[in-house]
Amino acid sequence: MGEQGPDGGREAKKTAKRTAPRKAAAKKTAATGTAKKTAATGGAAKAAATGTAKKAASVKGAKPAKSVAAAPPGGESRTALVRRARRIDRELAEVYPYAHPELDFENPFQLLVATVLSAQTTDLRVNQTTPALFARYPGPEDLAAANPEEVEEILRPTGFFRAKTRSVIGLSKALTEVFGGEVPGRLEDLVKLPGVGRKTAFVVLGNAYGRPGITVDTHFQRLVRRWRWTDETDPDKIEAAVGGLFPKSDWTDLSHHVIWHGRRICHARKPACGACPIAPLCPSYGEGETDPEKAKKLLKYEKGGYPGQRLKPPQAYLDAGGKPAPPLRAG
């Protein structure tokens, strides 16, 4: 490379002077941008970390969210669902005007014990077993002092007899020691007794004390889902969802209507769709036998001409053609 002349040297110096501030500014801008980007990245990371920490903290000490009424299954409007549900209940009330609790009892204590015993067995089997139990132990004081082995032998036909013996003796002791030998008439007191949950408590409250309650047993759960009143599977959530469709005053009779229909026509495995009086209102019509003649053969109890579950049913049931159940080991 050759040497530069004087003019060439001066021009180069001028160009360098003009270029230097631009390069410095560019470097400053780049540095500032990098710093901002780093700060922004750091801030985002910090915000994310803070948000994660807050979220973790909120989950750790969170209270259950308030339940919000879900949209009715199948896209049906709430108003339409309420109307259809209440119409189904009205139809069932005409079909089963004699509906009643299918456990034999003469007082709240007998109903409480019978309902506890009905777990994992039929009401018929309980009704066949309790006469001997109550003949020997007529009140809570008697059952509280009973020999467990003797009670187990009486309750053996109901299944799970050891656990049931512990429950009925335990609740009898609680009634004697805490409630003066009387069955309490409040939900919060009943559910504290051994072997007593919400379902049992509502059976007692509704049928012994006339206080409305919804009994969510296996039949009730199955039918309200078939009718798409709710898609809940938890009994407490089913109780809340269905209860919101009806006036509180209807709850006890509603429970009887649904359970009776489940036991007689809308069976778990072979529902008699062809003999169902509410078929036009049922979104699950067709799950079972739709031929009317074949469906009639699936009907149970008084609807099929067979004995019911109570040994001592109400007169209204007998007047409607119902037959009492046979005693244990009869015939």
C-alpha positions in Angstrom: 0.0 0.0 0.0 1.5 3.5 -1.0 1.7 6.6 1.2 -1.1 9.2 1.4 -0.7 12.9 0.4 -1.4 15.8 2.8 -4.9 16.4 1.5 -5.7 12.7 1.7 -4.5 12.6 5.3 -6.7 15.6 6.3 -9.8 14.1 4.6 -9.3 10.8 6.4 -9.1 12.6 9.7 -12.3 14.5 9.0 -14.1 11.3 8.0 -12.9 9.6 11.2 -14.1 12.5 13.3 -17.6 12.4 11.7 -17.8 8.6 12.0 -16.7 8.4 15.6 -19.7 10.0 17.2 -22.0 7.8 15.1 -20.2 4.6 16.2 -20.3 5.8 19.8 -24.0 6.5 19.6 -24.6 3.1 18.0 -22.6 1.4 20.7 -24.6 3.3 23.4 -27.9 2.5 21.7 -26.9 -1.2 21.4 -25.8 -1.3 25.0 -29.0 0.4 26.2 -31.1 -2.0 24.2 -29.3 -4.9 25.6 -29.6 -3.6 29.1 -33.4 -3.0 28.6 -33.8 -6.4 27.1 -31.9 -8.0 30.0 -34.0 -6.0 32.5 -37.2 -6.9 30.7 -36.2 -10.6 30.7 -35.2 -10.4 34.3 -38.5 -8.6 35.1 -40.5 -11.2 33.3 -38.7 -14.0 35.0 -39.2 -12.3 38.3 -42.9 -11.7 37.6 -43.3 -15.3 36.5 -41.6 -16.5 39.7 -43.7 -14.2 41.8 -46.8 -15.3 40.0 -45.9 -18.9 40.5 -45.2 -18.4 44.1 -48.4 -16.5 44.7 -50.3 -19.3 42.8 -48.7 -22.0 44.9 -49.4 -20.1 48.1 -53.0 -19.5 47.0 -53.5 -23.2 46.2 -51.9 -24.3 49.5 -54.2 -22.3 51.7 -57.2 -22.0 49.3 -60.7 -22.3 50.5 -63.1 -24.4 48.3 -64.6 -22.4 45.5 -68.2 -21.5 45.8 -70.3 -23.8 43.7 -71.8 -22.3 40.6 -74.9 -23.8 39.0 -73.8 -25.6 35.9 -75.6 -25.6 32.6 -78.2 -28.4 32.3 -76.8 -31.5 30.5 -77.5 -31.7 26.8 -77.9 -28.0 26.2 -81.4 -27.8 27.7 -82.2 -24.5 29.2 -82.6 -24.2 32.9 -86.2 -23.2 32.6 -87.0 -26.2 30.3 -85.2 -28.6 32.6 -87.2 -27.4 35.6 -90.4 -27.8 33.8 -89.6 -31.2 32.5 -88.4 -32.4 35.9 -91.5 -31.2 37.7 -93.7 -32.8 35.0 -92.0 -36.1 35.5 -92.6 -35.9 39.2 -96.3 -35.1 38.7 -96.6 -38.1 36.3 -94.9 -40.4 38.8 -97.2 -39.1 41.6 -100.2 -40.3 39.6 -98.5 -43.7 38.9 -97.5 -44.2 42.5 -100.1 -42.3 44.7 -99.4 -44.8 47.5 -95.6 -44.4 47.5 -94.1 -44.6 51.0 -90.9 -45.7 52.7 -90.5 -49.4 52.1 -89.2 -50.2 55.5 -91.5 -51.4 58.3 -91.3 -49.1 61.4 -93.5 -47.9 64.2 -91.3 -45.1 65.6 -88.3 -43.0 64.7 -85.9 -45.4 66.4 -87.1 -48.4 64.4 -86.9 -46.4 61.2 -83.3 -45.2 62.0 -82.1 -48.8 62.8 -83.9 -50.3 59.8 -82.4 -47.7 57.4 -78.9 -48.4 58.7 -79.4 -52.1 58.2 -80.7 -51.5 54.6 -77.2 -50.8 53.4 -76.0 -53.3 50.8 -79.2 -55.3 51.0 -82.9 -55.1 50.1 -85.6 -53.4 52.2 -87.4 -56.8 52.0 -84.6 -58.6 53.8 -84.5 -55.8 56.5 -88.2 -56.1 57.0 -87.9 -59.8 57.4 -85.2 -59.4 60.0 -86.2 -56.4 62.2 -89.3 -58.1 63.8 -87.0 -60.4 65.8 -84.6 -57.6 66.6 -87.2 -55.2 67.9 -89.0 -57.9 69.8 -85.9 -58.5 71.8 -84.5 -55.0 71.9 -87.5 -52.6 71.6 -85.6 -49.3 72.5 -82.2 -47.8 72.3 -81.5 -48.5 76.0 -82.1 -52.2 75.3 -80.0 -52.4 72.2 -77.2 -50.3 73.8 -76.8 -53.0 76.5 -77.1 -56.0 74.1 -74.6 -58.8 73.7 -73.0 -58.1 70.3 -72.8 -61.8 69.4 -76.5 -62.2 70.0 -77.3 -59.2 67.8 -75.0 -60.4 65.1 -76.9 -63.7 64.9 -80.2 -61.8 64.4 -78.7 -59.5 61.8 -76.8 -62.2 59.8 -79.4 -62.4 57.0 -78.8 -58.7 56.1 -75.2 -59.2 55.3 -72.2 -57.3 56.7 -73.8 -58.2 60.1 -70.7 -57.5 62.2 -70.3 -54.0 61.0 -74.0 -53.4 61.2 -74.1 -54.7 64.8 -71.4 -52.2 65.7 -73.4 -49.4 64.1 -76.8 -50.1 65.7 -75.3 -50.8 69.1 -73.1 -47.7 68.8 -75.9 -45.4 67.7 -78.2 -46.8 70.5 -75.5 -45.9 73.1 -75.2 -42.4 71.6 -79.0 -42.0 71.7 -79.1 -43.1 75.3 -76.1 -41.2 76.6 -76.4 -38.0 74.6 -80.0 -37.6 73.5 -81.9 -39.0 76.4 -83.0 -42.1 74.5 -84.7 -40.1 71.8 -83.8 -39.9 68.1 -82.8 -36.3 67.3 -84.8 -34.3 64.7 -81.9 -32.3 63.3 -79.6 -33.3 60.4 -76.4 -32.1 62.2 -77.2 -34.4 65.2 -78.2 -37.5 63.2 -75.1 -37.6 61.0 -72.9 -37.7 64.2 -74.4 -41.1 65.1 -72.5 -44.3 64.1 -73.4 -45.6 60.7 -75.6 -42.6 59.9 -75.0 -40.5 56.8 -77.0 -37.9 55.0 -79.1 -40.4 53.1 -80.2 -42.2 56.3 -80.7 -38.9 58.1 -83.0 -37.6 55.4 -85.0 -40.9 55.4 -85.6 -40.4 59.2 -86.3 -36.6 59.0 -88.7 -36.9 56.0 -90.6 -40.0 57.2 -90.5 -39.8 60.9 -90.6 -36.0 61.5 -92.1 -34.6 58.3 -89.0 -32.5 57.5 -88.2 -32.4 53.8 -85.1 -34.1 52.5 -83.8 -35.8 49.4 -82.8 -39.5 49.7 -80.0 -40.1 47.2 -79.8 -43.9 47.0 -78.5 -46.0 44.1 -81.9 -45.9 42.3 -82.2 -42.1 42.7 -78.7 -41.6 41.3 -79.3 -43.8 38.3 -82.6 -42.3 37.3 -81.8 -38.6 37.7 -78.8 -39.1 35.4 -80.9 -41.0 32.9 -83.4 -38.2 32.9 -80.5 -35.7 32.6 -81.5 -33.7 35.6 -77.8 -33.7 36.4 -74.6 -35.3 35.3 -73.1 -35.3 38.8 -72.0 -38.6 40.4 -71.3 -37.5 44.0 -74.4 -38.0 46.1 -74.1 -34.7 47.9 -73.8 -32.8 44.6 -76.7 -34.8 43.2 -78.8 -33.8 46.2 -77.9 -30.1 45.7 -78.5 -30.2 41.9 -81.9 -32.0 42.1 -83.0 -30.0 45.1 -82.6 -26.8 43.1 -85.2 -28.1 40.6 -88.0 -28.5 43.1 -89.7 -26.7 46.0 -88.3 -27.9 49.3 -91.8 -29.1 50.3 -91.7 -31.7 47.5 -88.4 -33.3 48.4 -89.5 -36.3 50.5 -92.3 -37.4 48.1 -90.1 -36.8 45.1 -87.6 -39.2 46.6 -90.3 -41.9 47.0 -91.5 -41.4 43.5 -88.1 -41.7 41.9 -87.0 -44.7 44.0 -90.3 -46.5 43.5 -90.0 -46.0 39.7 -86.4 -47.3 39.8 -87.4 -50.4 41.7 -90.4 -51.3 39.5 -89.8 -50.1 36.0 -86.5 -48.2 35.4 -84.2 -51.0 36.4 -80.4 -50.8 36.3 -79.7 -53.5 33.7 -83.0 -53.9 31.9 -85.3 -50.9 32.1 -88.8 -51.6 30.9 -88.9 -48.6 28.5 -91.9 -50.0 26.6 -94.0 -50.0 29.8 -92.8 -46.7 31.2 -95.4 -44.0 31.8 -92.9 -41.2 31.4 -91.3 -42.5 28.2 -92.1 -39.3 26.2 -90.3 -37.2 28.7 -87.2 -39.4 29.0 -84.1 -38.6 27.0 -82.7 -42.1 27.6 -85.7 -43.9 26.2 -84.6 -47.0 24.2 -81.8 -48.0 26.6 -84.1 -50.9 27.7 -86.8 -53.1 26.2 -89.2 -51.0 24.1 -91.6 -53.7 23.0 -94.7 -53.2 25.3 -95.4 -56.9 25.8 -91.8 -57.8 26.6 -91.4 -54.8 28.8 -94.4 -55.7 30.9 -92.7 -59.0 31.8 -89.9 -56.9 33.4 -92.1 -55.1 35.9 -91.7 -55.8 39.6 -93.7 -55.7 42.8 -97.3 -54.5 42.5 -96.7 -53.4 38.9 -95.9 -56.9 37.9 -98.5 -58.5 40.3 -95.9 -59.6 42.9 -95.6 -59.0 46.6 -94.0 -55.8 47.8 -91.2 -55.3 50.3 -93.1 -54.4 53.5 -94.7 -57.1 55.7 -97.0 -54.4 57.0 -97.7 -52.0 54.1 -100.0 -49.0 54.4 -103.7 -49.6 53.6 -103.5 -47.3 50.5 -100.9 -49.7 49.0 -103.2 -52.7 49.7 -106.2 -50.9 48.2 -104.2 -50.3 45.0 -103.6 -54.0 44.6 -100.3 -54.3 46.5 -99.5 -57.4 48.4 -97.6 -57.7 51.6 -94.2 -59.4 51.7 -93.8 -62.8 53.2 -92.0 -63.2 56.6 -88.5 -64.6 56.7 -88.3 -68.3 55.7 -92.1 -68.4 55.1 -93.6 -71.0 52.9 
